[in-house]
Amino acid sequence: MTKLSTSSLPGISANVAVPSYDRSKLTVGIVHFGVGGFHRAHQAMYLDRLMNAGAAGDWAICGVGVLPSDAAMKTVMETQDCLYTLVLKNPDGTREGRVIGSMIEYLLAPEDPEAVIEKMAAPGTRVVSLTITEGGYNFHHVTGEFDAANPAVAADLVPGAVPSTVFGLVTEALQRRRDRGLPPFTVMSCDNIQGNGDVAAGMFTAFARLRDPDFGQWMQENVAFPNSMVDRITPVTTDEDRSMVAEDFGVEDAWPVVSEDFEQWVLEDHFPLGRPAFEEVGVQMVDDVEPYELMKLRLLNASHQGLCYFGYLAGYRYAHEVCQDPLFARFLLDYMDKEATPTLKPLPGVDLAGYKHKLIERFSNEYVRDTLARLCAESSDRIPKWLLPVIRENLAAGGDIHRSAAIVASWARYAEGTDEQGEPITVVDRLREPLTAAAARNREDPLAFISNPELFGDLASNDRFVSAYTGALASLHDAGARATVEGLVRNGENHTQGN
């Protein structure tokens, strides 16, 4: 057994790829907030691929944790010299192991905010990237406005405060660069939000304006926020994964990453201070990301919500179990074909039919073992961004909304906290208390769950949506998840546009 570290790389088994480059010669060019599994299976992997090709030596990553809970990642990264194992789980059951070396430093903001700020303010830092989750951008789900009342944000806005949020840290670093005559770095969002760069621009400049109106204007005029679309299914690392890495590859890794074999990154080419040559390692550099991100958010991400609650209520616990069931696979394809696809923009050269069937294949990969609990978590940050826009556009156009409304109903039924076998459900959501309280009233008041304008806007007053939603909710209560899905599939052809 080889404990992962720089000194142990030469002794690692030949069935694990290791960095072919000299990591001691790398320098930081990117500071990244949110070092979770996805970042390490995606952006960091692409950079490692470039470095193995002999490029990007001045684009190494300094990871940053903002939450006290990120101390665990800091400990692992320091112990392992920021190395970790990425294992791809192929659909045929084979596994590919690779040690990623593109991260060379990890800082914990609660421990040393000044070090984080100065790392971003350093001349060599040209990109600050983000995977801070959908909820990390601090905007109102209906109005889209920055939430200045957030206690952590309010604390950062107090004159002379030591920054603790990503907004405070990034803004302070940008202000120092301006004061020192250095050009601003690019802020690159890699989160699952439509127009993620535009959203980041709006939220960071809103914070900066609250802090200093003139500086906020400068940020709006000078800082680049490219949009991107990112895609790779990356389940939470488990002890089983750690044991697998030890047994299959002979590597003792405290925090490996496992993912599917599929990868995609579409990135707007807007980097005033330069960027790594991402296009050389499979990244699509484009002028307009929006058509691609709509495709991904409304087909992949919304379909994840389409399978997770129904599947969990029916007794399944993994995504592959749901999608290997022909009934649920048919339901997801119907949602994608008849409700999501009509809301997409033209995608020249993209085989949409092939893409949708590939999604079902990816979801069905039993070796990835993506849990439904992961997909069901933080729904209040996901449904409003991924699924409700599909509903609103179809309502406006007279399109079908029965499946989308049923997915919302399945979320409401899931939030009741008990599955159809009587087993308790642990609801994980930042709004857990109001959501579960509303869901507890579902039977006596079928509109209770969707009457929260903070999440649903005015959908509770739309007759077409209410009819579809309450019908699905009643079916979930009376007949169960599987019978509800059966009914949607069976009756799908009767719900043509305009009905």
C-alpha positions in Angstrom: 0.0 0.0 0.0 1.4 3.4 -1.0 0.3 6.5 0.9 -0.2 9.3 -1.6 2.3 12.1 -1.6 4.9 13.7 -3.9 7.7 11.5 -2.6 5.6 8.3 -3.1 4.7 8.9 -6.8 7.6 6.9 -8.2 6.4 3.8 -6.2 2.8 3.9 -7.3 1.5 0.9 -9.3 1.9 1.0 -13.0 -1.9 0.7 -13.4 -2.3 4.3 -12.1 -1.3 7.2 -14.3 0.8 9.8 -12.4 1.9 13.3 -13.3 4.6 13.3 -15.9 5.6 16.9 -15.2 7.8 18.4 -12.5 5.3 19.8 -10.0 8.1 21.7 -8.2 8.3 24.0 -11.2 4.6 24.8 -11.3 3.3 28.3 -10.3 -0.2 29.4 -9.4 -2.2 31.1 -12.1 -5.7 30.1 -10.8 -7.3 30.5 -7.4 -10.3 28.3 -7.0 -13.1 28.5 -4.5 -15.0 25.3 -3.7 -12.6 22.4 -3.9 -15.2 19.6 -4.0 -15.4 16.4 -6.1 -16.7 18.1 -9.2 -13.9 20.6 -9.5 -11.3 17.9 -8.9 -12.9 15.6 -11.5 -13.3 18.4 -14.1 -11.4 21.7 -14.2 -8.4 20.4 -12.3 -8.4 17.3 -14.5 -8.3 19.3 -17.7 -5.4 21.3 -16.3 -3.6 18.1 -15.3 -4.1 16.9 -18.9 -2.5 20.1 -20.3 0.4 19.8 -17.9 1.0 16.2 -18.9 1.3 17.6 -22.5 4.0 19.9 -21.4 1.9 23.1 -21.2 0.3 25.3 -18.5 3.1 25.3 -16.0 2.1 28.7 -14.9 -1.5 27.9 -14.5 -1.5 25.6 -11.4 -4.4 25.9 -8.9 -4.5 27.2 -5.4 -7.6 25.8 -3.8 -9.6 27.8 -1.2 -12.1 26.7 1.4 -14.5 29.4 2.7 -16.4 27.4 5.3 -15.1 26.1 8.6 -16.1 22.6 7.5 -13.5 22.9 4.7 -10.8 22.3 7.3 -11.1 18.6 6.6 -10.2 19.1 2.9 -7.2 21.3 3.9 -5.9 18.6 6.2 -6.0 16.0 3.4 -4.6 18.3 0.8 -1.6 19.3 3.0 -1.0 15.6 4.0 -1.0 14.5 0.4 0.8 17.5 -1.1 -2.5 18.4 -2.9 -2.5 15.2 -4.8 -5.5 12.9 -5.2 -6.7 10.0 -7.2 -9.4 10.4 -9.9 -11.1 7.1 -10.8 -13.3 6.9 -13.8 -16.0 4.2 -13.6 -16.8 3.0 -17.1 -20.2 1.6 -18.1 -18.6 -1.8 -18.7 -17.4 -2.0 -15.1 -13.7 -1.2 -15.8 -12.0 1.5 -13.8 -9.2 3.9 -14.7 -7.1 5.5 -12.0 -5.1 8.7 -12.4 -3.3 10.9 -9.9 -4.0 14.6 -10.5 -1.3 17.1 -9.7 -2.5 20.4 -11.0 -3.3 21.8 -7.6 -0.3 22.8 -5.6 -1.6 24.8 -2.7 -4.7 24.9 -0.5 -5.8 27.8 1.8 -8.5 28.0 4.4 -10.1 31.4 4.5 -11.5 31.2 8.1 -8.0 30.4 9.2 -6.1 33.0 7.2 -8.2 35.4 5.1 -5.2 37.6 4.4 -3.3 34.8 2.7 -6.3 34.1 0.5 -6.7 37.8 -0.5 -3.0 38.2 -1.2 -2.9 35.0 -3.3 -5.6 36.5 -5.5 -3.9 39.9 -5.5 -0.6 38.4 -6.6 0.4 39.3 -10.2 0.6 35.7 -11.3 -3.0 35.0 -10.5 -5.0 35.7 -13.7 -8.2 33.6 -13.0 -10.3 33.1 -10.0 -12.7 30.2 -10.5 -15.8 29.1 -8.6 -17.7 25.9 -7.8 -19.6 27.3 -4.8 -22.9 25.5 -5.6 -26.1 27.0 -7.0 -26.9 28.5 -3.6 -23.6 30.2 -3.2 -24.4 33.2 -5.4 -26.7 34.7 -2.8 -29.5 35.9 -5.1 -33.3 35.9 -4.6 -34.9 33.0 -6.4 -37.7 35.0 -8.0 -36.4 38.5 -8.3 -32.7 37.6 -9.0 -31.6 40.4 -6.8 -28.5 40.2 -4.5 -29.5 39.4 -0.9 -27.8 42.1 1.1 -29.7 41.0 4.2 -27.7 37.7 4.4 -26.0 37.9 7.8 -22.6 36.9 6.5 -22.8 39.3 3.6 -24.0 42.1 5.9 -21.0 41.4 8.2 -18.6 41.7 5.3 -20.1 45.1 4.4 -19.3 46.7 7.8 -16.4 49.2 7.2 -13.1 47.6 8.2 -14.5 44.1 8.5 -12.2 41.2 7.8 -13.8 39.4 4.8 -15.3 36.0 5.4 -17.5 35.4 2.3 -16.4 34.7 -1.3 -17.8 38.1 -2.2 -15.8 40.0 0.4 -12.6 38.1 -0.3 -12.7 38.5 -4.1 -13.8 42.1 -3.9 -11.0 43.0 -1.5 -8.4 41.3 -3.8 -9.7 43.1 -6.8 -9.5 46.4 -5.0 -5.9 45.8 -3.9 -5.0 45.0 -7.5 -6.5 48.2 -8.7 -4.7 50.2 -6.0 -1.4 48.5 -7.0 -1.9 49.2 -10.7 -2.5 45.5 -11.6 -5.1 44.5 -14.1 -8.1 42.5 -12.7 -8.2 38.8 -12.8 -11.0 37.0 -14.7 -13.8 35.5 -12.5 -14.8 32.1 -14.0 -18.0 30.4 -12.6 -18.2 26.7 -13.1 -21.6 26.2 -11.4 -24.9 24.8 -12.7 -26.7 28.1 -13.2 -28.0 29.5 -16.5 -25.7 32.3 -17.5 -23.4 31.5 -14.6 -20.9 34.2 -15.6 -23.6 36.8 -15.9 -25.0 35.8 -12.6 -21.6 36.0 -11.0 -21.0 39.4 -12.5 -24.3 40.7 -11.2 -23.8 39.4 -7.7 -20.2 40.4 -7.2 -20.7 43.8 -8.6 -23.8 44.3 -6.5 -21.7 43.5 -3.4 -19.0 45.8 -4.6 -21.4 48.7 -5.1 -22.8 48.2 -1.6 -19.3 48.4 -0.3 -18.1 51.3 -2.6 -20.3 52.5 -5.5 -17.4 53.8 -7.5 -15.5 50.6 -7.1 -18.6 48.6 -8.1 -18.8 50.6 -11.3 -15.1 50.0 -12.0 -15.7 46.2 -11.5 -18.6 46.2 -13.9 -16.5 48.0 -16.5 -13.2 46.1 -16.1 -13.7 42.5 -14.7 -14.5 39.6 -17.1 -17.0 37.0 -16.1 -17.2 34.4 -18.8 -20.1 32.0 -19.0 -19.6 28.2 -19.1 -21.4 24.9 -19.2 -19.9 22.1 -17.3 -20.9 18.4 -17.2 -19.6 15.3 -15.4 -21.5 13.2 -12.9 -19.4 13.1 -9.8 -21.0 11.3 -6.7 -19.9 12.1 -3.2 -16.8 10.1 -2.2 -17.6 7.2 0.2 -15.5 5.0 2.4 -16.3 2.2 -0.1 -14.5 4.4 -2.8 -11.5 4.8 -0.5 -11.3 1.1 0.0 -11.7 0.5 -3.8 -8.8 2.8 -4.5 -6.7 1.0 -2.0 -7.6 -2.5 -3.2 -7.6 -1.9 -6.9 -4.8 0.6 -7.3 -2.7 0.1 -4.1 -3.0 3.8 -3.2 -3.9 5.1 0.3 -5.9 8.2 -0.5 -7.9 10.0 2.1 -10.1 11.8 -0.4 -10.2 10.3 -3.9 -12.7 11.3 -6.5 -14.9 8.9 -8.6 -16.8 9.9 -11.6 -18.3 8.7 -14.8 -16.2 8.5 -18.0 -18.2 11.3 -19.7 -16.9 14.9 -19.6 -17.9 18.2 -21.2 -16.9 21.8 -20.8 -18.2 24.6 -23.0 -16.5 27.9 -22.2 -16.9 31.5 -23.4 -13.6 32.7 -24.7 -13.3 35.9 -22.7 -10.1 36.1 -20.6 -8.3 39.5 -20.9 -5.2 38.3 -18.9 -5.0 35.0 -20.9 -5.9 31.5 -20.1 -4.6 27.9 -20.4 -4.9 26.4 -23.8 -8.1 24.5 -22.8 -9.1 23.8 -26.4 -6.1 21.5 -26.8 -7.5 19.1 -24.2 -11.2 18.9 -25.2 -12.8 22.1 -24.0 -15.1 23.8 -26.4 -14.2 27.5 -26.5 -17.1 29.4 -28.0 -18.5 32.9 -28.3 -22.0 32.1 -26.9 -22.5 29.4 -24.2 -26.2 29.9 -23.7 -27.6 27.3 -26.2 -25.3 24.6 -24.7 -26.1 25.5 -21.1 -29.8 25.5 -21.7 -29.4 22.1 -23.2 -27.5 20.8 -20.2 -29.5 22.4 -17.5 -33.0 21.6 -18.9 -32.1 18.1 -20.1 -29.6 16.7 -17.7 -30.0 18.7 -14.5 -33.8 18.9 -14.7 -34.0 15.2 -15.6 -32.0 14.4 -12.5 -34.8 16.1 -10.5 -37.3 14.2 -12.7 -35.9 10.8 -11.6 -34.8 11.4 -8.0 -38.0 12.1 -6.0 -40.2 9.6 -8.0 -37.4 7.0 -7.7 -36.8 7.5 -4.0 -40.5 7.4 -3.2 -40.8 4.2 -5.2 -38.1 2.5 -3.1 -35.0 3.0 -5.3 -31.8 4.5 -3.8 -29.5 5.0 -6.8 -29.9 6.8 -10.1 -29.0 3.7 -12.1 -31.8 1.7 -10.5 -34.3 4.2 -11.7 -33.0 4.6 -15.2 -32.6 0.9 -15.8 -36.4 0.7 -15.2 -37.9 1.1 -18.6 -41.0 2.9 -17.2 -38.9 5.7 -15.6 -36.5 5.9 -18.6 -39.6 6.4 -20.9 -40.9 9.2 -18.6 -37.6 11.0 -18.6 -37.3 10.8 -22.4 -40.9 12.1 -22.7 -40.1 15.0 -20.5 -37.0 15.8 -22.5 -38.7 15.5 -25.9 -42.0 17.1 -25.2 -41.4 19.7 -22.5 -37.7 20.6 -22.3 -36.7 20.5 -25.9 -39.3 23.0 -27.1 -37.7 25.6 -24.8 -34.1 25.2 -26.2 -32.3 27.5 -28.6 -31.0 26.2 -31.9 -27.9 24.0 -31.6 -26.3 23.6 -35.0 -24.3 20.4 -35.3 -25.7 18.9 -32.0 -27.5 15.5 -32.3 -30.1 16.3 -29.6 -31.8 12.9 -29.9 -28.4 11.2 -29.5 -27.6 13.5 -26.5 -30.9 12.6 -24.8 -30.4 8.9 -25.2 -26.8 9.3 -24.0 -28.1 10.9 -20.8 -30.2 7.8 -20.0 -27.2 5.7 -20.7 -25.1 7.8 -18.3 -27.7 7.8 -15.6 -27.9 4.0 -16.0 -24.2 3.5 -15.2 -24.4 1.2 -12.2 -20.8 1.5 -11.4 -21.0 5.3 -10.7 -23.6 4.5 -8.0 -24.9 8.1 -7.9 -27.3 8.3 -4.9 -30.8 9.6 -5.2 -30.2 11.3 -1.8 -27.5 13.5 -3.4 -29.8 14.4 -6.3 -32.7 15.2 -3.9 -30.6 17.5 -1.8 -30.8 21.3 -1.9 -33.8 21.2 -4.2 -34.8 24.8 -3.4 -31.6 25.8 -5.1 -32.1 23.5 -8.1 -35.8 23.3 -9.1 -36.2 27.1 -9.4 -33.2 27.3 -11.7 -33.5 24.1 -13.8 -37.1 23.1 -14.0 -39.4 26.2 -13.3 -38.0 28.1 -16.3 -39.2 25.1 -18.5 -42.6 25.4 -16.9 -42.9 29.1 -17.3 -41.8 29.1 -21.0 -44.2 26.3 -21.8 -47.1 28.1 -20.0 -46.4 31.2 -22.0 -46.2 29.3 -25.3 -49.2 27.0 -24.6 -46.9 24.0 -24.4 -47.2 20.8 -22.3 -46.4 21.1 -18.6 -47.8 17.8 -17.2 -44.5 16.1 -16.6 -42.8 19.1 -15.2 -45.7 19.9 -12.8 -45.6 16.2 -11.7 -41.9 16.5 -10.9 -42.7 19.5 -8.7 -45.4 17.4 -7.1 -42.9 14.6 -6.5 -40.7 17.1 -4.7 -43.6 18.2 -2.5 -44.4 14.5 -1.7 -40.7 13.8 -0.9 -40.6 16.8 1.4 -43.3 15.1 3.5 -40.4 13.1 5.0 -41.7 9.5 4.5 -41.4 7.2 1.5 -44.1 4.8 0.3 -42.6 2.0 2.5 -43.0 4.1 5.6 -39.3 4.8 5.9 -38.2 8.2 7.0 -36.7 10.6 4.5 -33.9 12.9 5.6 -34.6 16.1 3.7 -31.4 18.1 3.1 -32.1 21.7 2.1 -31.2 25.2 3.3 -35.0 25.8 3.5 -35.7 22.4 5.2 -38.0 23.7 8.0 -40.4 25.8 5.9 -40.5 23.2 3.1 -41.3 20.3 5.4 -43.8 22.4 7.3 -45.6 23.2 4.0 -45.4 19.6 2.8 -47.0 18.4 6.0 -50.2 20.2 4.9 -50.2 18.7 1.4 -53.3 16.6 1.9 -55.4 19.3 3.6 -54.2 22.1 1.3 -52.9 20.9 -2.0 -51.5 24.3 -2.8 -49.5 24.7 0.5 -46.2 23.7 -0.9 -46.3 25.8 -4.0 -47.7 28.9 -2.3 -44.2 30.2 -1.4 -43.6 33.1 -3.8 -39.9 33.1 -2.8 -39.6 29.8 -4.7 -42.5 29.6 -7.1 -43.4 33.2 -7.9 -47.0 33.3 -9.1 -47.3 29.6 -10.2 -49.9 28.9 -7.5 -52.3 31.3 -9.2 -51.9 29.8 -12.7 -54.9 27.5 -13.4 -53.1 25.3 -15.9 -50.2 24.6 -13.6 -52.3 24.2 -10.5 -54.5 21.6 -12.3 -51.5 19.6 -13.4 -49.7 19.9 -10.1 -52.6 19.0 -7.8 -53.6 16.1 -10.1 -50.1 14.6 -9.8 -49.9 15.2 -6.1 -53.3 13.5 -5.5 -52.1 10.5 -7.6 -48.9 10.3 -5.6 -50.9 10.2 -2.4 -53.5 7.8 -3.7 -51.7 5.5 -6.1 -48.0 6.0 -5.5 -45.0 7.1 -7.5 -44.9 4.3 -10.0 -48.6 4.4 -10.8 -48.3 8.2 -11.2 -45.5 7.8 -13.7 -47.4 5.1 -15.5 -50.3 7.4 -15.9 -48.1 10.2 -17.2 -46.5 7.9 -19.8 -49.8 6.3 -20.8 -51.7 9.6 -21.1 -48.8 11.6 -22.6 -50.1 11.6 -26.1 -53.4 13.1 -24.9 -51.7 16.2 -23.6 -50.8 18.0 -26.8 -49.8 21.6 -26.9 -52.5 24.0 -25.9 -54.4 21.5 -23.7 
